[in-house]
Structure formats: structure tokens, C-alpha cells
Amino acid sequence: MSCYPHGVPEPFPVPIGLRLNAAARTVERAFDEALAEAGGTLPVWLVLLNLKVRRPANQRELAAAVGIREATLTHHLNAMDASGLIVRTRDSANRRVQVVTLTEAGEAAFLRLRDAAVAFDARLRAGFADADLATLAAQLTRLAANAASSSDAASPSAASNPNAASNPNAASNPSAADDAPPWSGLAGRPA
């Protein structure tokens, strides 16, 4: 055990989980603020993003893509429908299935929130070289895998899908394991 001068013991190192949690909370709050300034919230952004990029066939697929339960999604969709961002219609082939589509207002909200998300991502990347970002991505993936290994080791889905530990959306969307954010290619693209 090393000591500081005068026999004062070194402080206990802060566990990496606490550092990661503190950083995640700071980033989450800042992202929430950026989305709020653009007139949205994280749940609205995730729904709009998935409707625009992945185009799920129904609410069940949309809930899986967003990573929330169907009941929670219904709550968000009700508010988005009331705000005029989306329209829900019954599938003509299966009347029990609701299909969700963006309205013009939803398209406009998507563009505003996309711009806010791209700007926020650029803000986070400031001061990092590409190699540093690749290392960070690999380390975060490893941390997620380490955290999931004890809880998911017994899970049959974890054994069949090695990406599940590092990406909770990987089971429902194999392309979700990619490092690039799903909106990264949309910045210069028209609606």
C-alpha cells in the first residue's frame, strides 16, 4: 500500500461502474436537454428514428426496436398521436395489428431531433481522435459484456446471440450491433 506524504493513505480508487454511471447520467441529462431544446424527448426521438430508419411493420416490432414494452410504447404513441406526429391505422390484412406512420409534423419533428442528435454526437466526439473513439467503443462493448456475463450467462438467448450482451437491441435487430448511430447517415439526407 503506497501512501501520500506524512503517512496519509491513498484514497480508495473509484470503481469503474460508479465512474461509468456518473458519466452516463451526465451525458443522458445533456442529451435530454438538447432534445428538449429541439422540442422533443428521448422516447419521441427513438420512436421517430425507428419509424424513419427501420420502418417496423407494426407496434410490436416498433416496441422491440425502441427497446421498451408494448404498453409503454402505447403510452408514448397516444401522446404522439394527440400531438399530430403519428397516425395509427389498422392493417387491412389483420385488423388486430396497428400500423404506425409519420405525419408531416412527425417528419418535421424527426428532422429537428435528428439535427439535435447529430450536433450532440459531434459535441461528445470533440477532442477525440478516430482511434480513441474506436478504442472507447470497444471498451464500452467490453464493459457491457462483462456486466451482462454474470446475469446473462444462464440465459438461452445470450448463448445463441453473442451481441445480446453488448447491445440490448441486437436480438430484435441484428444491424443494431454496428458502431455508427442509426441516424449518422441521415444528416445530409432530405426527409
Phi and psi in degrees as GROMACS dihedral restraints (atoms count N, CA, C in turn):
[ dihedral_restraints ]
;  ai    aj    ak    al  type     phi  dphi    fc
    3     4     5     6     1   -87.3    20    10
    4     5     6     7     1   156.8    20    10
    6     7     8     9     1  -129.8    20    10
    7     8     9    10     1   154.2    20    10
    9    10    11    12     1   -74.8    20    10
   10    11    12    13     1   168.9    20    10
   12    13    14    15     1   -54.2    20    10
   13    14    15    16     1   151.9    20    10
   15    16    17    18     1    68.1    20    10
   16    17    18    19     1    25.5    20    10
   18    19    20    21     1    74.1    20    10
   19    20    21    22     1    13.2    20    10
   21    22    23    24     1   -78.0    20    10
   22    23    24    25     1   122.8    20    10
   24    25    26    27     1   -67.6    20    10
   25    26    27    28     1   150.1    20    10
   27    28    29    30     1   -60.6    20    10
   28    29    30    31     1   144.9    20    10
   30    31    32    33     1   -66.5    20    10
   31    32    33    34     1   152.7    20    10
   33    34    35    36     1   -64.8    20    10
   34    35    36    37     1   129.2    20    10
   36    37    38    39     1   -65.3    20    10
   37    38    39    40     1   139.1    20    10
   39    40    41    42     1   -69.3    20    10
   40    41    42    43     1   125.8    20    10
   42    43    44    45     1   -58.6    20    10
   43    44    45    46     1   144.4    20    10
   45    46    47    48     1   -60.6    20    10
   46    47    48    49     1   -33.5    20    10
   48    49    50    51     1   -61.9    20    10
   49    50    51    52     1   -38.7    20    10
   51    52    53    54     1   -69.2    20    10
   52    53    54    55     1   -41.1    20    10
   54    55    56    57     1   -62.5    20    10
   55    56    57    58     1   -44.9    20    10
   57    58    59    60     1   -63.7    20    10
   58    59    60    61     1   -42.4    20    10
   60    61    62    63     1   -62.2    20    10
   61    62    63    64     1   -44.6    20    10
   63    64    65    66     1   -63.5    20    10
   64    65    66    67     1   -43.1    20    10
   66    67    68    69     1   -64.9    20    10
   67    68    69    70     1   -42.5    20    10
   69    70    71    72     1   -62.5    20    10
   70    71    72    73     1   -40.8    20    10
   72    73    74    75     1   -65.1    20    10
   73    74    75    76     1   -41.2    20    10
   75    76    77    78     1   -63.5    20    10
   76    77    78    79     1   -46.2    20    10
   78    79    80    81     1   -64.7    20    10
   79    80    81    82     1   -42.7    20    10
   81    82    83    84     1   -60.8    20    10
   82    83    84    85     1   -45.9    20    10
   84    85    86    87     1   -62.4    20    10
   85    86    87    88     1   -43.2    20    10
   87    88    89    90     1   -65.8    20    10
   88    89    90    91     1   -39.1    20    10
   90    91    92    93     1   -67.9    20    10
   91    92    93    94     1   -41.5    20    10
   93    94    95    96     1   -57.6    20    10
   94    95    96    97     1   -42.4    20    10
   96    97    98    99     1   -65.0    20    10
   97    98    99   100     1   -42.1    20    10
   99   100   101   102     1   -62.9    20    10
  100   101   102   103     1   -41.7    20    10
  102   103   104   105     1   -68.1    20    10
  103   104   105   106     1   -39.2    20    10
  105   106   107   108     1   -63.3    20    10
  106   107   108   109     1   -39.4    20    10
  108   109   110   111     1   -62.7    20    10
  109   110   111   112     1   -27.6    20    10
  111   112   113   114     1   -91.4    20    10
  112   113   114   115     1     3.9    20    10
  114   115   116   117     1    88.8    20    10
  115   116   117   118     1    24.8    20    10
  117   118   119   120     1  -141.3    20    10
  118   119   120   121     1  -173.3    20    10
  120   121   122   123     1  -135.9    20    10
  121   122   123   124     1   168.2    20    10
  123   124   125   126     1   -61.0    20    10
  124   125   126   127     1   -46.4    20    10
  126   127   128   129     1   -60.3    20    10
  127   128   129   130     1   -40.5    20    10
  129   130   131   132     1   -64.1    20    10
  130   131   132   133     1   -44.5    20    10
  132   133   134   135     1   -59.9    20    10
  133   134   135   136     1   -45.4    20    10
  135   136   137   138     1   -64.6    20    10
  136   137   138   139     1   -38.6    20    10
  138   139   140   141     1   -66.8    20    10
  139   140   141   142     1   -49.2    20    10
  141   142   143   144     1   -60.3    20    10
  142   143   144   145     1   -44.0    20    10
  144   145   146   147     1   -59.7    20    10
  145   146   147   148     1   -46.6    20    10
  147   148   149   150     1   -70.0    20    10
  148   149   150   151     1   -35.4    20    10
  150   151   152   153     1   -65.4    20    10
  151   152   153   154     1   -35.9    20    10
  153   154   155   156     1   -80.2    20    10
  154   155   156   157     1   -43.9    20    10
  156   157   158   159     1   -89.6    20    10
  157   158   159   160     1   -48.4    20    10
  159   160   161   162     1   -95.3    20    10
  160   161   162   163     1   -23.7    20    10
  162   163   164   165     1    48.9    20    10
  163   164   165   166     1    62.6    20    10
  165   166   167   168     1   -61.8    20    10
  166   167   168   169     1   149.2    20    10
  168   169   170   171     1   -75.3    20    10
  169   170   171   172     1   -25.1    20    10
  171   172   173   174     1  -156.0    20    10
  172   173   174   175     1   178.5    20    10
  174   175   176   177     1   -63.9    20    10
  175   176   177   178     1   -35.1    20    10
  177   178   179   180     1   -62.2    20    10
  178   179   180   181     1   -46.9    20    10
  180   181   182   183     1   -65.4    20    10
  181   182   183   184     1   -37.2    20    10
  183   184   185   186     1   -64.3    20    10
  184   185   186   187     1   -45.0    20    10
  186   187   188   189     1   -59.4    20    10
  187   188   189   190     1   -44.2    20    10
  189   190   191   192     1   -63.5    20    10
  190   191   192   193     1   -41.4    20    10
  192   193   194   195     1   -66.0    20    10
  193   194   195   196     1   -38.5    20    10
  195   196   197   198     1   -77.0    20    10
  196   197   198   199     1   -26.3    20    10
  198   199   200   201     1    89.1    20    10
  199   200   201   202     1    29.9    20    10
  201   202   203   204     1  -130.3    20    10
  202   203   204   205     1   167.8    20    10
  204   205   206   207     1   -73.4    20    10
  205   206   207   208     1   155.0    20    10
  207   208   209   210     1   -59.6    20    10
  208   209   210   211     1   -39.2    20    10
  210   211   212   213     1   -63.5    20    10
  211   212   213   214     1   -39.8    20    10
  213   214   215   216     1   -67.0    20    10
  214   215   216   217     1   -41.2    20    10
  216   217   218   219     1   -60.6    20    10
  217   218   219   220     1   -43.7    20    10
  219   220   221   222     1   -56.7    20    10
  220   221   222   223     1   -41.4    20    10
  222   223   224   225     1   -58.7    20    10
  223   224   225   226     1   -47.8    20    10
  225   226   227   228     1   -67.2    20    10
  226   227   228   229     1   -40.7    20    10
  228   229   230   231     1   -65.1    20    10
  229   230   231   232     1   -36.8    20    10
  231   232   233   234     1   -58.6    20    10
  232   233   234   235     1   -45.2    20    10
  234   235   236   237     1   -67.9    20    10
  235   236   237   238     1   -39.8    20    10
  237   238   239   240     1   -69.2    20    10
  238   239   240   241     1   -34.8    20    10
  240   241   242   243     1   -65.9    20    10
  241   242   243   244     1   -45.1    20    10
  243   244   245   246     1   -64.0    20    10
  244   245   246   247     1   -29.9    20    10
  246   247   248   249     1   -83.9    20    10
  247   248   249   250     1    -5.2    20    10
  249   250   251   252     1    81.6    20    10
  250   251   252   253     1    16.4    20    10
  252   253   254   255     1   -84.4    20    10
  253   254   255   256     1   -27.9    20    10
  255   256   257   258     1  -137.4    20    10
  256   257   258   259     1   164.7    20    10
  258   259   260   261     1  -131.1    20    10
  259   260   261   262     1   138.0    20    10
  261   262   263   264     1  -112.3    20    10
  262   263   264   265     1   131.6    20    10
  264   265   266   267     1  -130.6    20    10
  265   266   267   268     1   156.6    20    10
  267   268   269   270     1   -78.8    20    10
  268   269   270   271     1   139.5    20    10
  270   271   272   273     1   -69.2    20    10
  271   272   273   274     1   128.5    20    10
  273   274   275   276     1   -65.5    20    10
  274   275   276   277     1   -28.0    20    10
  276   277   278   279     1   -81.8    20    10
  277   278   279   280     1   -26.2    20    10
  279   280   281   282     1  -146.0    20    10
  280   281   282   283     1    99.0    20    10
  282   283   284   285     1   -62.5    20    10
  283   284   285   286     1   -16.0    20    10
  285   286   287   288     1   -77.2    20    10
  286   287   288   289     1   -16.8    20    10
  288   289   290   291     1   -95.4    20    10
  289   290   291   292     1   131.6    20    10
  291   292   293   294     1  -102.9    20    10
  292   293   294   295     1   132.1    20    10
  294   295   296   297     1  -102.4    20    10
  295   296   297   298     1   132.3    20    10
  297   298   299   300     1  -107.3    20    10
  298   299   300   301     1   129.7    20    10
  300   301   302   303     1  -133.0    20    10
  301   302   303   304     1   155.1    20    10
  303   304   305   306     1   -79.8    20    10
  304   305   306   307     1   145.3    20    10
  306   307   308   309     1   -94.0    20    10
  307   308   309   310     1   179.2    20    10
  309   310   311   312     1   -60.1    20    10
  310   311   312   313     1   -40.4    20    10
  312   313   314   315     1   -65.3    20    10
  313   314   315   316     1   -35.7    20    10
  315   316   317   318     1   -66.5    20    10
  316   317   318   319     1   -39.5    20    10
  318   319   320   321     1   -62.2    20    10
  319   320   321   322     1   -44.1    20    10
  321   322   323   324     1   -64.6    20    10
  322   323   324   325     1   -41.5    20    10
  324   325   326   327     1   -63.6    20    10
  325   326   327   328     1   -40.9    20    10
  327   328   329   330     1   -57.4    20    10
  328   329   330   331     1   -46.1    20    10
  330   331   332   333     1   -63.1    20    10
  331   332   333   334     1   -42.9    20    10
  333   334   335   336     1   -62.6    20    10
  334   335   336   337     1   -47.0    20    10
  336   337   338   339     1   -70.7    20    10
  337   338   339   340     1   -34.5    20    10
  339   340   341   342     1   -60.7    20    10
  340   341   342   343     1   -46.7    20    10
  342   343   344   345     1   -61.6    20    10
  343   344   345   346     1   -40.5    20    10
  345   346   347   348     1   -65.1    20    10
  346   347   348   349     1   -41.3    20    10
  348   349   350   351     1   -67.2    20    10
  349   350   351   352     1   -41.3    20    10
  351   352   353   354     1   -64.9    20    10
  352   353   354   355     1   -44.2    20    10
  354   355   356   357     1   -63.7    20    10
  355   356   357   358     1   -40.1    20    10
  357   358   359   360     1   -66.7    20    10
  358   359   360   361     1   -40.7    20    10
  360   361   362   363     1   -61.7    20    10
  361   362   363   364     1   -41.7    20    10
  363   364   365   366     1   -63.1    20    10
  364   365   366   367     1   -39.5    20    10
  366   367   368   369     1   -60.7    20    10
  367   368   369   370     1   -43.2    20    10
  369   370   371   372     1   -66.8    20    10
  370   371   372   373     1   -34.4    20    10
  372   373   374   375     1   -79.5    20    10
  373   374   375   376     1   -11.2    20    10
  375   376   377   378     1   -56.3    20    10
  376   377   378   379     1   131.6    20    10
  378   379   380   381     1    85.0    20    10
  379   380   381   382     1    -2.4    20    10
  381   382   383   384     1  -103.5    20    10
  382   383   384   385     1   134.9    20    10
  384   385   386   387     1   -78.1    20    10
  385   386   387   388     1   159.3    20    10
  387   388   389   390     1   -55.9    20    10
  388   389   390   391     1   -39.2    20    10
  390   391   392   393     1   -64.4    20    10
  391   392   393   394     1   -38.7    20    10
  393   394   395   396     1   -64.5    20    10
  394   395   396   397     1   -40.6    20    10
  396   397   398   399     1   -66.3    20    10
  397   398   399   400     1   -38.1    20    10
  399   400   401   402     1   -65.0    20    10
  400   401   402   403     1   -41.8    20    10
  402   403   404   405     1   -64.2    20    10
  403   404   405   406     1   -44.6    20    10
  405   406   407   408     1   -59.7    20    10
  406   407   408   409     1   -45.2    20    10
  408   409   410   411     1   -60.0    20    10
  409   410   411   412     1   -43.3    20    10
  411   412   413   414     1   -65.0    20    10
  412   413   414   415     1   -41.0    20    10
  414   415   416   417     1   -67.9    20    10
  415   416   417   418     1   -40.3    20    10
  417   418   419   420     1   -64.6    20    10
  418   419   420   421     1   -40.0    20    10
  420   421   422   423     1   -61.9    20    10
  421   422   423   424     1   -42.0    20    10
  423   424   425   426     1   -65.6    20    10
  424   425   426   427     1   -43.1    20    10
  426   427   428   429     1   -59.9    20    10
  427   428   429   430     1   -43.8    20    10
  429   430   431   432     1   -63.5    20    10
  430   431   432   433     1   -41.5    20    10
  432   433   434   435     1   -65.3    20    10
  433   434   435   436     1   -41.8    20    10
  435   436   437   438     1   -62.1    20    10
  436   437   438   439     1   -43.2    20    10
  438   439   440   441     1   -66.7    20    10
  439   440   441   442     1   -37.5    20    10
  441   442   443   444     1   -80.6    20    10
  442   443   444   445     1   -21.5    20    10
  444   445   446   447     1   -60.3    20    10
  445   446   447   448     1   -38.1    20    10
  447   448   449   450     1   -77.8    20    10
  448   449   450   451     1   -35.5    20    10
  450   451   452   453     1   -85.9    20    10
  451   452   453   454     1   -29.3    20    10
  453   454   455   456     1   -97.8    20    10
  454   455   456   457     1    -7.1    20    10
  456   457   458   459     1   -57.9    20    10
  457   458   459   460     1   -35.1    20    10
  459   460   461   462     1   -85.5    20    10
  460   461   462   463     1   -10.4    20    10
  462   463   464   465     1   -75.8    20    10
  463   464   465   466     1   128.1    20    10
  465   466   467   468     1   -62.8    20    10
  466   467   468   469     1   -32.4    20    10
  468   469   470   471     1   -69.9    20    10
  469   470   471   472     1   -31.8    20    10
  471   472   473   474     1   -67.5    20    10
  472   473   474   475     1   -37.7    20    10
  474   475   476   477     1   -68.3    20    10
  475   476   477   478     1   -35.3    20    10
  477   478   479   480     1   -85.6    20    10
  478   479   480   481     1   -16.7    20    10
  480   481   482   483     1  -132.3    20    10
  481   482   483   484     1    95.8    20    10
  483   484   485   486     1   -64.5    20    10
  484   485   486   487     1   -19.9    20    10
  486   487   488   489     1   -80.0    20    10
  487   488   489   490     1   -13.4    20    10
  489   490   491   492     1   -61.9    20    10
  490   491   492   493     1   -35.9    20    10
  492   493   494   495     1   -67.4    20    10
  493   494   495   496     1   -36.5    20    10
  495   496   497   498     1   -92.5    20    10
  496   497   498   499     1   -13.5    20    10
  498   499   500   501     1  -147.2    20    10
  499   500   501   502     1   107.5    20    10
  501   502   503   504     1   -62.9    20    10
  502   503   504   505     1   -20.4    20    10
  504   505   506   507     1   -90.1    20    10
  505   506   507   508     1    -3.5    20    10
  507   508   509   510     1   -63.5    20    10
  508   509   510   511     1   -33.2    20    10
  510   511   512   513     1   -63.8    20    10
  511   512   513   514     1   -38.7    20    10
  513   514   515   516     1   -92.0    20    10
  514   515   516   517     1   -14.7    20    10
  516   517   518   519     1  -147.7    20    10
  517   518   519   520     1    96.7    20    10
  519   520   521   522     1   -57.8    20    10
  520   521   522   523     1   -29.9    20    10
  522   523   524   525     1   -74.9    20    10
  523   524   525   526     1    -8.1    20    10
  525   526   527   528     1   -69.2    20    10
  526   527   528   529     1   -13.0    20    10
  528   529   530   531     1   -75.7    20    10
  529   530   531   532     1   -10.9    20    10
  531   532   533   534     1   -62.3    20    10
  532   533   534   535     1   148.4    20    10
  534   535   536   537     1   -74.1    20    10
  535   536   537   538     1   -32.9    20    10
  537   538   539   540     1   -71.7    20    10
  538   539   540   541     1   139.1    20    10
  540   541   542   543     1   -64.1    20    10
  541   542   543   544     1   147.9    20    10
  543   544   545   546     1   -61.6    20    10
  544   545   546   547     1   -19.8    20    10
  546   547   548   549     1   -95.8    20    10
  547   548   549   550     1    -1.8    20    10
  549   550   551   552     1   -58.6    20    10
  550   551   552   553     1   -35.6    20    10
  552   553   554   555     1   -84.3    20    10
  553   554   555   556     1     0.1    20    10
  555   556   557   558     1   -96.1    20    10
  556   557   558   559     1    -7.3    20    10
  558   559   560   561     1   -59.0    20    10
  559   560   561   562     1   -42.8    20    10
  561   562   563   564     1   -99.8    20    10
  562   563   564   565     1     5.0    20    10
  564   565   566   567     1   -90.8    20    10
  565   566   567   568     1   137.8    20    10
  567   568   569   570     1   -69.5    20    10
  568   569   570   571     1   160.0    20    10
